[in-house]
Amino acid sequence: MGLAGSHRFTVRYDDDIVRDAIRAFVWRRAVVEQKMMWVISVLMLSFSIYFIISGDNNIFAGVMLVLALAPVIFVAVIWRAHKVNTFGRYKRMGDPKAEITVDADGIDIVSDLGSGKLTWRSITEVWERPRAFMVFSGDGQFNTLPRETMPDAVQAYLRTRPTQG
């Protein structure tokens, strides 16, 4: 399905939309997509508890316990970085709105912070959230587009774009 014509609309951001995007990103990228890391962490935690209880290799158990906590630290670092960057950008907006133009070339975004263009070729995936779309141009790089004033044709087109997970 192609996108016919050019669609221009204004979106308005709020704390809930931004918070939901950060939460969705962290949950999916740092928890769901990292299943093996979590399995290994649980195994290391189990073995470290076993070694502590048995009284054998307490130093080894301590090292394993610290390493088992690495995924939690990983999630906290990702959460903090995205919260600071995304909320920081949102809070710097004098008026939390943006003018969006979606056409056959891509998505143009203009706000009081500046302007940018995402070509369809550079968009790697699109996630649909209850109140917004998250448009990715890299694993950790996304723009949040609130859906409230977005034309139905644009929403339908974004739903046809690649998704992961």
Secondary structure, 3 states (H helix, E strand, C coil): CCCCCCEEEEEECCHHHHHHHHHHHHHHHHHHHHHHHHHHHHHHHHHHHHHHHHCCCHHHHHHHHHHHCHHHHHHHHHHHHHHHHHHHHHHHCCCCEEEEEECCCEEEEEECCEEEEEEHHHCCEEEECCCEEEEEEECCEEEEEECCCCCHHHHHHHHCCCCCC
